[in-house]
Amino acid sequence: MATANELASLTGLPVSYDSALRETYAGAWQGLTHEEIVERFGEQYLAWKRGEPVRRGGGELETEVADRAAPVVLRHADKLPDNGTLVVVSHGGTIRTTIGRLLGLEAHHWEGLGGLSNCCWSILGEGVRGWRLQEHNAGTLPEPVLGDDD
């Protein structure tokens, strides 16, 4: 919300909030470091890294995140005028799963989209054959993006 508010102050445009765009709930993993997760939930962590559907720490599946977030994006995109722009601000996991869903990728391929750095963006466009990823993780410095799950 803080990022959306900053953008609104720069553009003068209104912000609408939707709790469906919140970050993935990771249950018992919430607030833990990568090392703590591996130590306490090693098997579950390895299954998640292999691309298996895992309720990390008893939290949400990535598909459940996409189930709640993608419809919000689609609903707002449908209201845009021709050549309009929709800016959606959220967290990396929610953005990645939503992009994967909009592109029609199978869930186990969503990780292939890579991480999204803070204050960076992705650009999607809608064409006759559906959504297309035009830019991803734009605005980064020339160093690799590493999430806390690597």
N, C-alpha and C positions, 0 to 999 in steps of 0.2 A: 504494500500500500504506500510505503514511503516513496518508492521509485515512481509510482503512478502519480503521486501528489507533486513530485518534483517536475515531472513532465507537464502536468497540468499548469503549474505555475509559470512554466516557460512558454506554453502555447496558448494559455487562456481557455483551453477546452475543458469541458466537464469530465469527471471520472465517474464511472459506475462500478460498484463493487459487487463481486459475486463470490460467495464462499466456496463454490465449486472449483475455483481456480487456485485454491490453497495448495501447499506442498503436500507431497505424499506423507501419510501418517505411517511412521515406522515402528509403532508400538514400543517395545522394550529397547529398541535400538536408539530411540530418540535421545539426543544429547550425548551419546557415546562417541569416543574417537574411533577411528578405523581400527586401531590396535585393540581397543576394548571389545569391539564387535567381533573381531576374529577370535580373540581369546574366549569370549563367553558364548558365542554362537557360531563357532567354526564350521560345522557341517551345514547349517542353514545358509551361512554366508557363501560357502563354496557352491552350493546348489543354485543360489541366486546368480553367482558369477557365471555359472554354466548356462544360464538362460532359462532355468526352470522357473515356473510360476511359484514364487515364495512370498508368504506373508511375513515380511521381515519384522521380526520381533512381535509377531501377532498382528501387525498392521495391515495396510491395504496392499492388494495386488496391483501391479502396474496397470493391468487392464481395467481395474476399478477406477483408478485415477483418470484414465482416458475416458471411461464411461461417463464420468461426471464433468470433466473439463471440455472435451471436444464439442458436446452439444451447445455449450455457452458460446464458444467461438463461432460455430455455425449459425447460431441464432442471430448474433450481432453482425456477422458477415452478410447474412441474407438481407439485412436492413440497409446496407451501404448503397449509396448512389453509384452509378457507373463511374469507374475509376476512383472510387472512394478508398480510403485507407482506414484500417482498424488496427489499433495498437493494443496488444494484450500484454499485460505485465504479470508475471508469476515467478515461480521458482524453477530451477533447472530440470528437476525430475518431471514436474507437471508439464513443462514446455516440451520436453523430449517425448513423453508418451502421447501428448496431444498431436504433435507433428507426425509421429508414427501412425497414429490412428487416421489423421486426415490424408496422409499419403497412401493409406491402404496397406501398409506393411504389416506382416505378421508380428505379433508381440515379441517373439524371440529375436527379431531383427532390430528392435528399437535402440538397443545399446549401440548398434553400429552408427547411429547418428552422432555419437560422441557427446562430450560434456558441453555445457554452456556456461561461460564465465560470467561473473557478476557484471551487470550493466552492459552486457552484449546482447545482440539480437539475431533473430532469424527472420527471413522474409519468405513468405509463401504467396503464391498467386494461384488464382483459380482459372483453369482453362476448360476447353471443351471436353477434355478427358479427365478432369478432376484437378486436384491440388498438385502443385509442383513446388519443390523446395528450390528457391532461387539463391539464397545465401543462408549460411548457418554459422553461428558463433562469430558474427561480424563485429569488428571493433576490438578484437583482442590484440595484445602485444605479440610480437613474433615468437614467443616461447610457447611450448605445448601447454594445453589445458589438462590439468590433472584434478579430478575430483577427490574427495576424501575417501572414496571407495577403491582407489587404485593402490 
